[in-house]
Structures are given as structure tokens and as C-alpha cells.
């Protein structure tokens, strides 16, 4: 018999927050709106990012790499 490949699932940030908020759509929407507003206010001229360094989440700006420059 042919061996069936295992399905690989990816957890999105929205999916993670949904699980943590017990799938409450209202709380999830309010949380995501608040997070988006925070990122827009803090990083309006930059690329805002949420980075996980293995121990904690860090809010930081991430610059775009321009072609021809290091």
C-alpha cells in the first residue's frame, strides 16, 4: 500500500489568539483591531513586526532591504 503523507498544519497568529481567547469572536476582533491600531501608531513610517526570539515576543521595526545595498 502507498504510504499516506501526514498533513502539516500551520498555526497563524490570529488562530493562536482565537484559541487563547476561547474562540470568542468579539474578543478576537477587538484584540486584533487593537493590535493593528498599535502597530500603525508606533510604526507608521516603518515596517512594524512582532518577533518571537525563542523566549518572548518583541515589537520592533523591520527595514526593507534595498536592492544593491547591504
Secondary structure, 3 states (H helix, E strand, C coil): CCCCCCCCCCCCHHHHHHHHCCCCHHHHHHHHHHHHHHHHHHCCCCEEEEEECCCCEEEEEECCCCCCCC
